[in-house]
């Protein structure tokens, strides 16, 4: 007989790992024990040499669907086996070093249960097992035991308890385990709080809700990590009314479908996209429309909870499934909040009494260059830790506060970064309260005691101001990180770039970030590693007349670019253009004065604002936008793929400025664009030439810098502009065609939802070097 102690770390709690170990031990003839503790799973095993070898191998290869093994450490055990069988024993507590699994989409076995009339969970909307169901959305503290979740108030009936305590059952220690006898309930009520009973022809309130949706009603449905607003996607009147009530007049709305066949009626779909829709993450996937629209993609998801599946069972068409809020606010999660905030927005409420502890939005993904790319990381992904390069294993614990828009924050510890779910824009008061609540929740959940706090350098960010306050109050070092450096570092970290991997050329294209020179950056070429960077290139800075108003009114950016060319000359040469006539109707004298006096007209190298300027020139959301990036999204949408390799690229100038830094100057592009408008050239071709011009000039500058700085080992692409599929595919393919290694985002968003990760790894590096901001 041999004996060993096996320590397994990773996402191994709350996923059926112990019963899986128990079954493997039974099959291999192993005696011993398995238990959860604060570090993961601990196994003590006795058996002959061959049996132990088989057991250890199967532990690595036969793991539960939701588990992730980060490490297995085996030591020889010098002790006699206390018994002759294999047992699951009680958990041990201690300092927390294990993770929490993300909420997971309903598995096939549970789906079969709820549609089987002979199953005791037939049509039960809270059916789950160890392979699926709620995790983060219901947990209050670690360890992830039922008593520490919102299921604590639901005592299991004898039949559920038998499943829960049987290692051979797939519901063994499934903490949300429940059935119609002992579990949460769902009900339907009107906005006066009056319960709505099913008719004789309806099986339950879910059938009733389905009937009301067919009648054109809007329903607020309490789901997994929040409340959705639901209506019939094919009922134009209902959709228009939902938009009016929600004040979301133009931004796309997500759809949910019963199955892939329903989605195929409306969208083209690759095997990779179908697999992503069916995955345990079940995110919203952006798919290409079969019939064109203003936006060429639709965000679709499949029903991922039993409640959604039951509601959609008889629907051969999709339902709108969008967050229950006014535009840009966080979605509702509590009963009282839903009843109060949904007054005047929804007609009925489909509610339940399983409390949602943590708000978790739906994740959003898109397949680019054949790989899934997260645009919003939330349900199904957060808070699963992101494994960092091994160099960070000894890094002290840090708290990275994230940015202002699309905020997430990150806890760094044990060589991993725990990136929070998407929280939203901190400019909104409700989102700010949610941010501070979730920060404290994570610190409590993971017993996280940071030794430093990392913030964005922008002094106006609320996340930065809170980090500064906490650092003062707790006597902790404060590390300030430049916004675009954080973008590059996030891309490096998620690609496992080691500390000694050398420098990368970071190409960061986004809206705005606070620059070292006090201006606003956003089209940057940085020679970077984790410890620092040098700005070696950027787009030519252009004023933003009106500051924030230039973001909200894209025409201001168009005028600013034409003003930089010489407005008097441009307006004379192209006086017959509708664009020029439109601009002349704006308060240009006021804007001119603002620029001359430097009033609320910050200089910016933003690539995002260049997109806005070109979009407005082509009459895409020229007057104003109703959501972030609207003009640029519309510009991408009018660009036909068939023209990209046919039309010539617009020219951009490339030269070094007085400081020796490369600048991309769009002046020549503007003259060609205006001439094409004047000759009646179609705007689709103009949009294609603009995209092609950007792809060519960015790739050309990357090549020049590659030659100029031989220390560059790879190129990292980051920033929200790279959500543009045309630009991302074009640049990444050209650079790879030149034989260069290109690092891109997959597991964290390329937009500001990923910068907390970059802040964390930069902070760890700077703390290691003992360089702190004052």
C-alpha distance (Angstrom), angle and dihedral (degrees) to the residues before:
residue distance angle dihedral
X1 . . .
X2 3.80 . .
X3 3.79 128.1 .
X4 3.80 133.9 -157.8
X5 3.78 141.1 172.3
X6 3.82 113.9 -134.1
X7 3.80 119.8 -162.2
X8 3.84 113.8 -165.4
X9 3.80 120.9 -170.5
X10 3.78 131.2 -173.9
X11 3.79 132.3 60.8
X12 3.78 95.1 -19.3
X13 3.81 104.9 129.4
X14 3.78 125.2 85.0
X15 3.82 91.6 13.4
X16 3.80 102.3 92.4
X17 3.80 93.2 -96.3
X18 3.81 97.9 138.1
X19 3.82 95.7 50.6
X20 3.79 87.6 46.5
X21 3.81 89.0 54.4
X22 3.80 88.9 46.9
X23 3.82 91.9 53.5
X24 3.81 92.6 47.3
X25 3.80 90.5 49.0
X26 3.81 90.7 51.0
X27 3.80 91.3 50.8
X28 3.82 93.3 47.6
X29 3.80 96.0 44.3
X30 3.82 93.5 -115.6
X31 3.80 124.0 157.7
X32 3.78 123.2 -156.2
X33 3.80 142.5 71.4
X34 3.79 142.6 -70.0
X35 3.78 127.1 -161.5
X36 3.78 142.5 162.7
X37 3.77 119.5 -114.6
X38 3.79 137.0 167.5
X39 3.82 92.3 -78.4
X40 3.80 100.2 46.4
X41 3.81 128.3 -89.0
X42 3.82 125.8 -11.9
X43 3.81 121.0 -161.4
X44 3.79 128.2 -172.7
X45 3.80 110.7 -168.1
X46 3.82 136.7 -176.5
X47 3.79 125.3 -170.4
X48 3.77 143.8 110.2
X49 3.80 117.9 -61.7
X50 3.80 95.6 -100.5
X51 3.81 93.9 47.3
X52 3.81 92.4 49.2
X53 3.80 91.1 49.7
X54 3.81 91.3 51.6
X55 3.81 90.8 46.0
X56 3.80 93.0 51.3
X57 3.79 91.9 48.0
X58 3.81 93.2 49.8
X59 3.80 91.0 49.2
X60 3.81 86.9 62.9
X61 3.78 98.3 44.2
X62 3.81 107.4 31.2
X63 3.77 105.2 57.3
X64 3.83 130.5 151.0
X65 3.83 117.5 -93.7
X66 3.81 95.9 -106.7
X67 3.81 97.2 40.9
X68 3.79 126.8 103.1
X69 3.79 120.9 -169.5
X70 3.79 113.9 -150.3
X71 3.78 97.3 172.3
X72 3.81 144.2 -0.1
X73 3.80 118.4 -160.5
X74 3.81 118.6 -174.6
X75 3.81 126.2 -167.5
X76 3.77 131.3 176.6
X77 3.80 112.6 -102.5
X78 3.80 118.5 -145.4
X79 3.78 101.8 -160.5
X80 3.76 140.5 94.2
X81 3.78 120.0 -103.3
X82 3.82 108.8 -102.3
X83 3.82 92.3 -147.3
X84 3.79 141.6 8.8
X85 3.79 100.9 -115.2
X86 3.80 136.9 57.2
X87 3.79 118.4 -100.1
X88 3.80 140.5 -173.2
X89 3.80 106.4 -135.2
X90 3.80 135.3 -168.7
X91 3.80 121.3 -70.4
X92 3.78 122.6 -103.7
X93 3.78 123.0 -139.0
X94 3.80 129.9 -141.1
X95 3.80 140.4 120.2
X96 3.79 106.9 -19.0
X97 3.81 115.6 -111.2
X98 3.80 100.0 151.6
X99 3.78 131.2 88.5
X100 3.78 139.4 -122.4
X101 3.78 119.0 -116.1
X102 3.79 118.9 -126.1
X103 3.80 121.6 -111.7
X104 3.81 107.8 -83.9
X105 3.79 132.1 -147.5
X106 3.79 118.8 -107.4
X107 3.81 111.8 -80.3
X108 3.81 124.6 -128.1
X109 3.81 93.0 -106.5
X110 3.81 93.3 55.1
X111 3.81 90.6 44.7
X112 3.81 88.3 55.3
X113 3.82 90.1 49.8
X114 3.80 95.8 55.8
X115 3.82 93.5 49.3
X116 3.82 95.8 45.4
X117 3.84 110.5 96.1
X118 3.79 89.7 -157.8
X119 3.81 94.4 54.7
X120 3.79 118.5 94.0
X121 3.81 88.7 -131.3
X122 3.80 93.7 55.1
X123 3.82 107.4 150.3
X124 3.79 91.4 -6.5
X125 3.83 106.6 149.0
X126 3.83 96.8 -155.5
X127 3.80 98.7 55.2
X128 3.81 114.2 140.1
X129 3.80 143.1 142.0
X130 3.81 138.7 -165.5
X131 3.81 89.2 -73.5
X132 3.81 97.3 56.6
X133 3.77 147.8 10.3
X134 3.80 138.4 66.6
X135 3.80 123.7 -12.8
X136 3.82 117.7 142.6
X137 3.81 92.8 26.7
X138 3.83 92.7 62.1
X139 3.82 105.0 30.5
X140 3.80 120.9 108.3
X141 3.80 100.5 176.3
X142 3.81 143.7 -13.2
X143 2.98 136.5 -61.5
X144 3.78 92.6 61.7
X145 3.81 96.7 -125.9
X146 3.80 126.5 141.7
X147 3.81 91.6 -106.5
X148 3.82 88.9 60.1
X149 3.80 95.2 52.5
X150 3.78 136.1 70.6
X151 3.84 86.8 -99.0
X152 3.81 90.1 72.5
X153 3.81 90.9 98.1
X154 3.81 93.8 56.9
X155 3.82 111.2 80.1
X156 3.80 111.4 -154.0
X157 3.79 119.1 -115.3
X158 3.84 118.0 -125.5
X159 3.81 93.0 -95.1
X160 3.81 93.7 49.9
X161 3.80 90.6 44.3
X162 3.81 89.9 53.3
X163 3.82 89.9 55.1
X164 3.78 91.6 44.0
X165 3.81 93.3 54.5
X166 3.81 98.8 40.5
X167 3.84 112.2 93.8
X168 3.80 89.2 -159.4
X169 3.82 91.8 59.3
X170 3.81 121.1 87.3
X171 3.81 88.3 -133.2
X172 3.81 93.8 58.9
X173 3.81 105.6 139.9
X174 3.81 91.8 -11.4
X175 3.80 93.5 158.1
X176 3.86 96.7 -152.9
X177 3.83 91.4 47.8
X178 3.82 111.3 145.6
X179 3.78 144.6 137.9
X180 3.82 136.9 -158.1
X181 3.82 89.9 -83.7
X182 3.80 99.2 56.2
X183 3.79 109.4 8.3
X184 3.79 140.1 83.4
X185 3.78 120.8 -56.9
X186 3.79 133.2 -138.4
X187 3.80 126.1 -146.6
X188 3.79 141.3 171.1
X189 3.79 124.3 -128.9
X190 3.79 138.4 168.9
X191 3.78 124.6 -120.7
X192 3.80 91.2 -89.9
X193 3.80 90.0 60.1
X194 3.79 94.0 -106.9
X195 3.81 114.6 144.4
X196 3.81 117.1 -119.1
X197 3.80 113.3 -141.6
X198 3.82 122.7 -152.8
X199 3.77 119.2 -107.1
X200 3.80 120.7 -116.1
X201 3.80 89.8 -95.5
X202 3.82 93.2 52.7
X203 3.78 123.7 83.0
X204 3.80 97.0 -151.6
X205 3.79 144.7 -25.0
X206 3.81 90.5 -72.5
X207 3.81 89.2 63.3
X208 3.80 87.9 48.3
X209 3.80 91.3 52.0
X210 3.79 89.9 50.1
X211 3.83 90.5 53.2
X212 3.80 91.4 49.8
X213 3.79 90.9 51.5
X214 3.81 89.9 53.0
X215 3.79 87.6 52.5
X216 3.80 89.2 58.6
X217 3.78 98.8 -100.6
X218 3.82 126.2 145.4
X219 3.81 116.9 -129.2
X220 3.79 131.7 -168.5
X221 3.81 107.1 -140.7
X222 3.81 120.6 -163.5
X223 3.78 105.0 -140.5
X224 3.79 137.3 164.3
X225 3.81 107.6 -55.5
X226 3.77 99.5 6.6
X227 3.79 146.5 -21.6
X228 3.81 124.2 -63.4
X229 3.78 129.4 -154.3
X230 3.80 108.0 -133.9
X231 3.79 133.8 -166.5
X232 3.80 139.2 148.5
X233 3.82 105.7 -77.1
X234 3.81 91.4 -153.1
X235 3.81 93.8 54.2
X236 3.81 103.6 89.2
X237 3.80 92.7 -168.8
X238 3.81 92.5 53.4
X239 3.79 93.0 46.8
X240 3.81 92.3 48.6
X241 3.79 90.4 49.1
X242 3.81 91.5 48.9
X243 3.80 89.7 51.6
X244 3.79 91.4 49.4
X245 3.79 94.5 48.8
X246 3.80 94.4 42.9
X247 3.85 91.4 43.5
X248 3.77 90.0 -129.6
X249 3.77 100.3 127.5
X250 3.80 102.2 162.5
X251 3.80 112.9 6.6
X252 3.82 110.9 106.2
X253 3.80 118.4 -99.5
X254 3.80 122.8 -138.2
X255 3.80 120.2 -116.3
X256 3.80 131.2 -149.4
X257 3.79 124.1 -154.8
X258 3.79 135.2 -168.7
X259 3.80 93.9 -127.8
X260 3.79 145.8 -13.4
X261 3.81 92.4 -88.9
X262 3.81 91.1 62.6
X263 3.81 90.7 50.9
X264 3.82 92.0 48.9
X265 3.80 89.1 61.5
X266 3.80 88.4 67.1
X267 3.82 107.4 24.3
X268 3.76 143.7 36.5
X269 3.78 112.1 -117.0
X270 3.79 135.2 -166.9
X271 3.79 124.7 -151.6
X272 3.79 89.1 -106.1
X273 3.80 91.5 53.9
X274 3.81 92.1 47.4
X275 3.81 90.5 50.0
X276 3.80 90.6 50.7
X277 3.81 91.8 50.9
X278 3.82 89.9 50.6
X279 3.82 95.2 44.4
X280 3.79 125.4 110.6
X281 3.82 86.7 -103.5
X282 3.84 93.0 57.3
X283 3.83 93.6 -169.6
X284 3.76 129.8 175.4
X285 3.81 104.8 -88.4
X286 3.79 121.3 -157.1
X287 3.81 107.1 -130.6
X288 3.80 133.4 -176.9
X289 3.80 113.9 -101.9
X290 3.79 119.8 -120.8
X291 3.80 89.7 -146.1
X292 3.80 116.6 42.0
X293 3.76 124.2 -113.4
X294 3.79 139.0 164.1
X295 3.80 87.2 -75.2
X296 3.83 113.4 38.2
X297 3.79 94.3 -150.6
X298 3.81 134.0 64.8
X299 3.78 125.3 -156.6
X300 3.82 108.1 -130.1
X301 3.78 132.6 176.5
X302 3.78 133.8 176.4
X303 3.80 123.4 -122.0
X304 3.80 102.5 -83.4
X305 3.82 102.8 179.4
X306 3.82 130.0 52.4
X307 3.81 89.9 -114.0
X308 3.80 92.4 55.6
X309 3.82 91.6 43.8
X310 3.79 92.9 51.8
X311 3.80 92.2 47.6
X312 3.81 92.7 50.3
X313 3.81 97.1 40.2
X314 3.81 95.4 104.2
X315 3.81 96.9 34.9
X316 3.79 117.7 107.0
X317 3.80 88.5 179.3
X318 3.81 130.4 55.3
X319 3.78 129.9 -95.6
X320 3.79 126.3 -137.9
X321 3.81 105.2 -112.7
X322 3.82 110.0 -176.6
X323 3.78 132.7 151.3
X324 3.80 116.4 -80.4
X325 3.79 102.0 -116.6
X326 3.73 144.0 86.0
X327 3.79 111.6 -84.3
X328 3.84 113.3 -64.2
X329 3.84 94.5 3.6
X330 3.82 121.7 114.5
X331 3.78 115.1 -96.3
X332 3.80 122.0 -103.1
X333 3.81 119.8 -97.4
X334 3.82 107.6 170.6
X335 3.80 131.3 67.0
X336 3.80 95.2 -121.4
X337 3.80 93.1 45.0
X338 3.79 91.9 49.2
X339 3.80 93.7 49.2
X340 3.79 91.5 48.6
X341 3.81 102.9 39.8
X342 3.80 96.1 40.2
X343 3.81 93.9 59.3
X344 3.79 106.7 122.4
X345 3.81 92.2 10.5
X346 3.80 105.0 71.5
X347 3.80 135.4 31.0
X348 3.81 99.7 -147.3
X349 3.81 139.4 13.4
X350 3.81 123.9 -135.5
X351 3.80 100.6 -163.7
X352 3.78 140.9 170.6
X353 3.80 137.3 -165.5
X354 3.82 101.0 -125.8
X355 3.82 99.6 108.6
X356 3.80 117.5 -126.6
X357 3.79 104.3 -136.3
X358 3.81 98.7 -179.0
X359 3.79 125.8 32.9
X360 3.81 109.5 -128.3
X361 3.81 119.1 179.1
X362 3.79 123.8 -151.9
X363 3.79 113.3 -86.1
X364 3.80 119.2 -120.5
X365 3.81 124.0 -145.6
X366 3.78 140.2 172.4
X367 3.79 131.6 -166.2
X368 3.80 108.5 -123.6
X369 3.80 124.0 171.1
X370 3.81 87.8 -3.2
X371 3.82 95.8 -58.5
X372 3.82 133.0 98.6
X373 3.80 111.8 -107.2
X374 3.78 121.5 -166.1
X375 3.79 114.5 -131.8
X376 3.81 93.4 172.7
X377 3.80 119.8 19.2
X378 3.78 112.5 -154.8
X379 3.83 133.3 99.1
X380 3.79 112.5 40.5
X381 3.83 94.3 16.0
X382 3.82 111.1 45.9
X383 2.96 133.0 108.9
X384 3.81 94.7 15.5
X385 3.82 106.2 125.8
X386 3.79 120.2 -109.2
X387 3.78 110.0 -131.4
X388 3.78 111.8 -129.0
X389 3.81 129.4 -153.7
X390 3.81 110.7 -73.7
X391 3.82 90.0 -108.0
X392 3.81 88.7 75.4
X393 3.81 94.8 56.9
X394 3.81 92.0 99.6
X395 3.80 95.3 40.6
X396 3.83 113.4 126.9
X397 3.81 118.7 -115.3
X398 3.81 114.2 -81.1
X399 3.78 137.2 -179.3
X400 3.82 116.0 -142.4
X401 3.81 112.0 -164.5
X402 3.83 99.3 -157.5
X403 3.80 127.6 -145.7
X404 3.78 137.4 -62.5
X405 3.81 103.1 -99.1
X406 3.81 125.1 49.5
X407 3.78 85.7 4.9
X408 3.76 125.5 -159.0
X409 3.80 126.4 159.4
X410 3.79 130.4 -150.7
X411 3.79 137.9 -142.7
X412 3.79 114.2 -155.3
X413 3.81 118.4 -156.4
X414 3.80 141.1 131.5
X415 3.80 91.6 16.8
X416 3.80 92.3 -58.4
X417 3.78 137.3 99.1
X418 3.79 118.3 -137.4
X419 3.79 103.4 -154.7
X420 3.78 114.5 -163.4
X421 3.77 124.3 -128.3
X422 3.81 117.6 -89.9
X423 3.80 108.5 -74.1
X424 3.80 102.8 178.1
X425 3.79 137.3 -135.5
X426 3.79 113.6 -14.7
X427 3.81 91.8 -151.8
X428 3.83 86.5 81.5
X429 3.82 113.2 83.9
X430 3.82 94.8 -140.4
X431 3.81 91.6 48.7
X432 3.79 89.3 49.8
X433 3.81 91.0 54.5
X434 3.81 89.4 47.6
X435 3.81 89.7 50.4
X436 3.80 94.7 53.0
X437 3.82 91.4 44.3
X438 3.81 93.1 50.0
X439 3.81 92.2 46.0
X440 3.79 90.5 56.8
X441 3.80 92.0 42.9
X442 3.81 92.3 55.1
X443 3.78 92.5 46.0
X444 3.81 89.0 52.6
X445 3.82 95.2 41.3
X446 3.78 94.0 52.6
X447 3.82 96.2 31.1
X448 3.78 85.9 -125.3
X449 3.80 118.1 -177.9
X450 3.81 106.9 -179.5
X451 3.77 120.6 -150.1
X452 3.81 91.6 -158.4
X453 3.80 138.8 14.1
X454 3.80 122.1 -134.7
X455 3.81 124.0 -155.6
X456 3.79 141.4 171.3
X457 3.81 114.7 -94.5
X458 3.81 91.7 -122.9
X459 3.82 104.4 109.9
X460 3.80 92.6 -156.0
X461 3.80 97.4 58.4
X462 3.79 111.6 109.2
X463 3.80 89.6 -144.3
X464 3.82 88.8 56.1
X465 3.79 92.5 48.9
X466 3.81 92.2 49.8
X467 3.81 90.6 48.3
X468 3.79 90.2 51.2
X469 3.80 90.3 50.3
X470 3.81 93.9 49.0
X471 3.80 92.1 46.7
X472 3.81 90.1 53.8
X473 3.78 94.6 45.0
X474 3.82 94.9 46.2
X475 3.80 97.4 37.3
X476 3.80 92.3 -120.8
X477 3.81 129.0 148.9
X478 3.80 113.5 -99.9
X479 3.79 117.4 -143.0
X480 3.80 118.5 -164.6
X481 3.81 116.7 -156.0
X482 3.79 126.7 -166.4
X483 3.79 110.9 -116.4
X484 3.81 99.0 -123.4
X485 3.79 93.9 41.9
X486 3.82 85.7 57.5
X487 3.81 89.6 52.9
X488 3.81 91.4 53.4
X489 3.81 93.5 44.9
X490 3.80 91.6 50.0
X491 3.80 89.8 54.7
X492 3.80 91.0 47.5
X493 3.80 93.4 48.0
X494 3.79 97.4 49.1
X495 3.80 88.6 49.9
X496 3.81 91.0 53.4
X497 3.80 94.5 -114.3
X498 3.84 106.4 177.5
X499 3.79 124.7 -132.3
X500 3.79 90.5 -112.6
X501 3.82 93.5 44.2
X502 3.80 92.5 104.9
X503 3.76 131.0 -123.5
X504 3.78 126.4 -38.5
X505 3.77 130.7 -155.6
X506 3.78 104.6 -120.8
X507 3.80 115.3 -155.2
X508 3.79 105.7 -166.5
X509 3.80 119.4 -178.2
X510 3.80 117.8 177.5
X511 3.77 145.4 121.2
X512 3.78 107.5 -83.5
X513 3.79 140.3 -24.8
X514 3.79 131.2 170.0
X515 3.80 109.7 -99.7
X516 3.79 130.1 -148.7
X517 3.81 90.4 -113.4
X518 3.81 93.4 55.7
X519 3.81 93.6 -104.9
X520 3.78 126.0 110.0
X521 3.80 114.7 -96.7
X522 3.78 127.8 -161.4
X523 3.80 111.4 141.3
X524 3.81 103.1 58.5
X525 3.79 141.2 164.5
X526 3.80 108.6 -165.3
X527 3.79 128.9 -176.4
X528 3.77 96.5 -146.3
X529 3.76 152.1 163.8
X530 3.80 129.6 170.4
X531 3.80 94.2 -80.6
X532 3.79 100.9 48.2
X533 3.78 150.3 -28.2
X534 3.78 144.6 -139.8
X535 3.80 122.0 -141.0
X536 3.80 103.6 -128.0
X537 3.81 100.7 163.7
X538 3.78 143.9 7.4
X539 3.78 144.9 160.3
X540 3.80 115.2 -82.3
X541 3.83 108.2 -89.0
X542 3.80 115.8 -110.3
X543 3.81 127.2 -173.4
X544 3.79 121.0 -104.0
X545 3.82 103.3 -144.0
X546 3.76 108.1 -147.6
X547 3.80 94.8 12.2
X548 3.80 106.3 -130.0
X549 3.81 89.9 18.7
X550 3.80 88.0 65.9
X551 3.80 87.7 61.4
X552 3.80 92.9 48.4
X553 3.83 95.7 42.7
X554 3.82 110.1 43.4
X555 3.83 94.1 -168.7
X556 3.80 88.4 72.5
X557 3.80 89.4 65.0
X558 3.80 91.3 49.3
X559 3.77 90.7 52.6
X560 3.82 92.1 45.8
X561 3.82 90.7 54.9
X562 3.81 92.4 46.8
X563 3.80 90.0 45.6
X564 3.80 88.7 55.7
X565 3.83 87.9 55.6
X566 3.81 91.8 49.9
X567 3.78 113.4 -80.1
X568 3.78 95.0 -150.1
X569 3.81 92.7 55.7
X570 3.80 94.5 41.2
X571 3.80 94.8 47.8
X572 3.81 90.4 49.3
X573 3.80 97.4 46.3
X574 3.81 93.3 45.6
X575 3.79 100.0 31.0
X576 3.81 92.2 133.2
X577 3.80 93.6 59.9
X578 3.79 117.6 107.8
X579 3.81 87.8 -138.4
X580 3.81 92.6 58.8
X581 3.79 92.2 44.9
X582 3.81 89.4 50.4
X583 3.81 92.2 50.7
X584 3.81 92.2 48.2
X585 3.79 88.4 60.7
X586 3.82 90.7 60.3
X587 3.84 124.4 88.1
X588 3.80 92.4 -91.1
X589 3.81 95.1 155.1
X590 3.78 89.4 60.5
X591 3.79 92.1 47.0
X592 3.81 90.3 47.9
X593 3.79 90.2 53.7
X594 3.80 91.2 48.1
X595 3.80 91.3 53.1
X596 3.82 93.5 46.1
X597 3.81 92.3 50.6
X598 3.80 95.9 37.3
X599 3.79 92.3 -120.4
X600 3.81 116.3 160.8
X601 3.79 91.1 -31.2
X602 3.79 106.0 115.5
X603 3.78 118.9 -171.1
X604 3.80 114.3 -116.0
X605 3.80 137.4 -176.6
X606 3.80 90.0 -161.8
X607 3.79 118.5 153.0
X608 3.79 87.9 -164.0
X609 3.80 91.1 60.5
X610 3.82 89.9 49.0
X611 3.80 87.9 56.0
X612 3.81 89.0 50.3
X613 3.79 91.0 50.4
X614 3.80 94.1 51.5
X615 3.81 91.8 42.6
X616 3.80 91.2 53.6
X617 3.80 90.7 47.4
X618 3.81 87.2 57.5
X619 3.81 91.0 46.1
X620 3.82 96.4 -107.0
X621 3.83 105.7 147.3
X622 3.80 87.7 -30.0
X623 3.81 97.6 164.1
X624 3.78 100.7 41.9
X625 3.78 145.6 -30.7
X626 3.79 128.5 -124.6
X627 3.81 96.8 -160.1
X628 3.79 137.4 25.2
X629 3.79 115.0 -77.5
X630 3.82 94.4 6.2
X631 3.80 96.6 136.1
X632 3.81 93.5 47.0
X633 3.81 91.6 47.1
X634 3.81 90.6 52.2
X635 3.80 90.3 48.3
X636 3.80 90.0 54.5
X637 3.81 90.6 45.9
X638 3.81 94.6 57.0
X639 3.82 92.2 50.1
X640 3.83 109.3 99.7
X641 3.79 114.3 -142.5
X642 3.79 89.4 -143.9
X643 3.82 91.1 65.8
X644 3.79 98.7 48.5
X645 3.77 96.2 86.6
X646 3.80 94.4 36.9
X647 3.80 107.4 51.0
X648 3.82 119.9 69.9
X649 3.80 117.2 -111.2
X650 3.78 118.9 -106.0
X651 3.81 112.1 -109.8
X652 3.80 123.0 -108.4
X653 3.81 124.1 -173.0
X654 3.79 120.0 -123.5
X655 3.79 121.5 -163.1
X656 3.79 141.8 136.1
X657 3.79 119.7 -100.7
X658 3.80 127.1 -139.1
X659 3.79 90.7 -82.9
X660 3.81 91.5 56.5
X661 3.80 93.7 -108.7
X662 3.81 120.9 133.1
X663 3.81 115.5 -113.8
X664 3.80 129.6 -162.8
X665 3.80 107.4 -145.5
X666 3.83 116.8 -163.9
X667 3.83 95.3 -166.7
X668 3.81 95.8 107.2
X669 3.80 90.1 46.3
X670 3.81 90.0 56.3
X671 3.78 94.3 52.4
X672 3.81 91.5 51.2
X673 3.80 91.7 45.6
X674 3.80 92.7 50.8
X675 3.81 91.7 47.9
X676 3.81 89.9 51.3
X677 3.81 90.5 50.3
X678 3.77 89.4 49.7
X679 3.81 92.7 53.1
X680 3.81 91.5 49.8
X681 3.79 95.8 -108.4
X682 3.81 109.3 170.4
X683 3.77 114.6 -98.8
X684 3.83 92.1 -130.2
X685 3.82 89.8 63.4
X686 3.81 90.8 44.5
X687 3.81 89.8 52.6
X688 3.81 90.1 49.8
X689 3.81 91.9 50.2
X690 3.80 90.6 49.7
X691 3.79 92.4 51.8
X692 3.79 91.4 46.2
X693 3.78 91.3 48.4
X694 3.80 91.8 53.2
X695 3.80 92.2 47.4
X696 3.80 91.4 51.3
X697 3.82 98.1 45.5
X698 3.81 94.8 44.4
X699 3.79 90.9 48.7
X700 3.81 91.1 46.4
X701 3.80 93.0 52.2
X702 3.80 89.9 47.1
X703 3.80 88.8 54.5
X704 3.79 93.3 49.4
X705 3.79 91.8 49.3
X706 3.82 90.7 47.0
X707 3.80 88.7 58.4
X708 3.81 94.8 39.6
X709 3.82 94.3 50.7
X710 3.82 109.2 39.6
X711 3.81 89.8 -179.0
X712 3.82 89.5 75.0
X713 3.82 109.0 110.2
X714 3.82 100.7 174.9
X715 3.79 143.2 -2.0
X716 3.82 120.0 -117.0
X717 3.82 120.0 -157.9
X718 3.80 117.9 -156.8
X719 3.80 143.6 146.5
X720 3.79 134.8 82.1
X721 3.82 94.8 -82.7
X722 3.81 87.5 69.3
X723 3.80 87.6 70.7
X724 3.81 82.4 80.7
X725 3.80 102.2 99.7
X726 3.82 94.8 -154.4
X727 3.79 93.2 53.6
X728 3.81 95.4 40.7
X729 3.79 95.1 48.6
X730 3.78 93.8 42.2
X731 3.80 97.2 49.4
X732 3.80 97.5 39.5
X733 3.81 92.0 48.4
X734 3.81 93.5 48.1
X735 3.79 93.2 48.4
X736 3.79 92.7 46.8
X737 3.78 88.1 47.6
X738 3.79 87.7 58.6
X739 3.82 87.7 57.3
X740 3.79 96.9 -107.1
X741 3.79 125.9 139.7
X742 3.80 108.9 -115.5
X743 3.81 121.9 -160.1
X744 3.80 115.9 -156.5
X745 3.78 137.8 171.1
X746 3.78 124.3 -96.6
X747 3.79 110.4 142.3
X748 3.80 99.0 38.2
X749 3.81 125.4 38.0
X750 3.79 119.2 -92.3
X751 3.81 86.7 -139.8
X752 3.81 125.5 72.9
X753 3.81 90.2 -67.7
X754 3.81 86.2 82.8
X755 3.79 103.9 46.1
X756 3.83 94.8 88.8
X757 3.80 87.1 67.3
X758 3.80 90.0 52.7
X759 3.79 91.4 47.3
X760 3.80 90.2 51.9
X761 3.82 97.1 52.5
X762 3.80 93.5 42.5
X763 3.79 89.4 48.7
X764 3.79 90.9 50.4
X765 3.79 90.9 50.9
X766 3.80 94.0 47.3
X767 3.77 92.3 45.6
X768 3.76 89.1 51.6
X769 3.79 88.0 54.8
X770 3.82 89.8 45.1
X771 3.80 93.4 -124.8
X772 3.78 108.9 141.9
X773 3.76 133.3 174.8
X774 3.82 112.6 -113.6
